[in-house]
Structure formats: structure tokens, C-alpha cells
Amino acid sequence: MGKFGGFGGMGNMQQLMRQAQQMQQDMAKAKEELAELQVTAVSGGGMVEVTMTCEKKLVSLKIKPEAVDPDDVEMLEDLIIAAINEAQKLADDETEKRMGAFGGLGL
């Protein structure tokens, strides 16, 4: 029968290959879903709203008119930055939730 007991080792290798291929397919599907999945974050009690994909592509930026004060542009800039940073964190959290099962492979 030989050193490895016949073809038993080969069957295990084929099973591992199938599992690896399935994992690659699952990972690709998760990445596709993340590319389309959107997260939304707000700042200033809803004065600024940012929507982006989990690939961190900005989809939408909404600013309420009352947030626009020509005498305090810096406040509006801070609100925009805060909303973008929060949306990026939400995107990261969603990506980790969906891709964490793959143990960091291919990220």
C-alpha cells in the first residue's frame, strides 16, 4: 500500500482543495457585497449626513442649510470631517464583520 496508506492522503488533499476554492468564492462574494453595501453617518445632530460604500467611496453628502454659517466655516468643515470619519469607521466595522471569518486572507 505504500507509505501513505493508498489514496487516503490524495482524497484529503482534494477535499482541502475544494474547501479552499469554496472559501475563495465566498470571499469574492463578500467583497462584491461590501462594494455595494452603504453606510450612513451623521454629525451635528443631523446637520451633516455622509453615505459611503464599505469600499469607502463617497456616495452622498447632505448639509442642512442651517449648518452653513459664513462666519463659522470652520464648524461646517469639522462637521463634515466628523461625519466622514464616522462613516469610514462604520465601513471598517462592516468589513471586519463580513471578512473576519476569512482570517485576513486576501485582504
C-alpha positions as CSV (number, residue, x, y, z in Angstrom):
1,M,0.0,0.0,0.0
2,G,2.9,2.3,0.5
3,K,3.9,4.9,2.9
4,F,0.6,6.9,3.0
5,G,-1.9,4.0,3.1
6,G,-3.0,4.1,-0.5
7,F,-5.1,7.0,-1.8
8,G,-6.3,8.2,1.5
9,G,-3.9,11.2,1.5
10,M,-4.9,12.1,-2.0
11,G,-8.6,12.2,-1.1
12,N,-7.9,14.6,1.8
13,M,-5.9,16.8,-0.5
14,Q,-8.8,17.0,-2.9
15,Q,-11.1,17.8,-0.1
16,L,-8.8,20.6,1.1
17,M,-8.6,22.0,-2.4
18,R,-12.4,22.1,-2.7
19,Q,-12.6,23.8,0.7
20,A,-10.0,26.4,-0.4
21,Q,-11.9,27.0,-3.7
22,Q,-15.2,27.4,-1.8
23,M,-13.5,29.9,0.6
24,Q,-12.2,31.9,-2.3
25,Q,-15.7,32.0,-3.9
26,D,-17.2,33.0,-0.5
27,M,-14.6,35.7,-0.1
28,A,-15.2,37.1,-3.6
29,K,-19.0,37.2,-2.9
30,A,-18.4,39.0,0.4
31,K,-16.2,41.6,-1.3
32,E,-18.8,42.2,-4.0
33,E,-21.5,42.7,-1.3
34,L,-19.2,45.2,0.5
35,A,-18.7,47.1,-2.7
36,E,-22.4,47.7,-2.9
37,L,-23.3,48.0,0.8
38,Q,-23.7,51.5,2.0
39,V,-23.3,53.0,5.5
40,T,-24.5,56.4,6.6
41,A,-23.2,58.6,9.4
42,V,-24.4,62.0,10.7
43,S,-22.8,64.7,12.8
44,G,-24.0,67.9,14.4
45,G,-27.3,66.3,15.3
46,G,-28.1,65.5,11.7
47,M,-26.7,68.8,10.2
48,V,-24.3,66.8,8.0
49,E,-25.0,63.3,6.6
50,V,-22.4,61.2,4.8
51,T,-23.2,58.0,2.9
52,M,-20.4,55.8,1.5
53,T,-19.9,52.2,0.4
54,C,-17.9,49.8,2.5
55,E,-15.1,50.3,0.0
56,K,-15.1,53.9,1.3
57,K,-16.4,55.5,-1.9
58,L,-18.4,58.6,-1.0
59,V,-21.9,58.3,-2.4
60,S,-23.7,61.2,-0.8
61,L,-23.0,64.3,1.3
62,K,-26.0,66.3,2.6
63,I,-25.7,69.5,4.5
64,K,-28.7,71.2,6.1
65,P,-28.9,74.9,5.2
66,E,-28.8,76.0,8.8
67,A,-25.3,74.4,9.1
68,V,-23.9,76.9,6.6
69,D,-22.8,80.0,8.6
70,P,-20.4,82.2,6.5
71,D,-19.0,83.5,9.8
72,D,-18.1,80.0,11.0
73,V,-17.0,77.9,8.1
74,E,-14.6,76.0,10.4
75,M,-17.6,74.5,12.3
76,L,-19.0,73.2,9.0
77,E,-15.7,71.7,8.0
78,D,-15.4,70.0,11.4
79,L,-18.9,68.5,11.0
80,I,-18.1,67.2,7.5
81,I,-14.8,65.6,8.7
82,A,-16.6,64.1,11.7
83,A,-19.3,62.5,9.5
84,I,-16.8,61.2,7.0
85,N,-14.7,59.7,9.8
86,E,-17.7,58.0,11.4
87,A,-18.8,56.6,8.0
88,Q,-15.3,55.2,7.5
89,K,-15.4,53.6,10.9
90,L,-18.8,52.1,10.1
91,A,-17.5,50.8,6.8
92,D,-14.5,49.3,8.6
93,D,-16.7,47.6,11.2
94,E,-18.9,46.1,8.5
95,T,-15.9,44.9,6.5
96,E,-14.4,43.3,9.6
97,K,-17.8,41.6,10.4
98,R,-18.1,40.1,7.0
99,M,-14.5,39.4,6.2
100,G,-13.2,38.5,9.6
101,A,-14.4,34.9,9.1
102,F,-11.7,34.5,6.4
103,G,-8.9,35.2,8.9
104,G,-7.4,38.1,7.0
105,L,-6.8,36.1,3.9
106,G,-6.7,38.1,0.7
107,L,-7.4,41.5,2.4
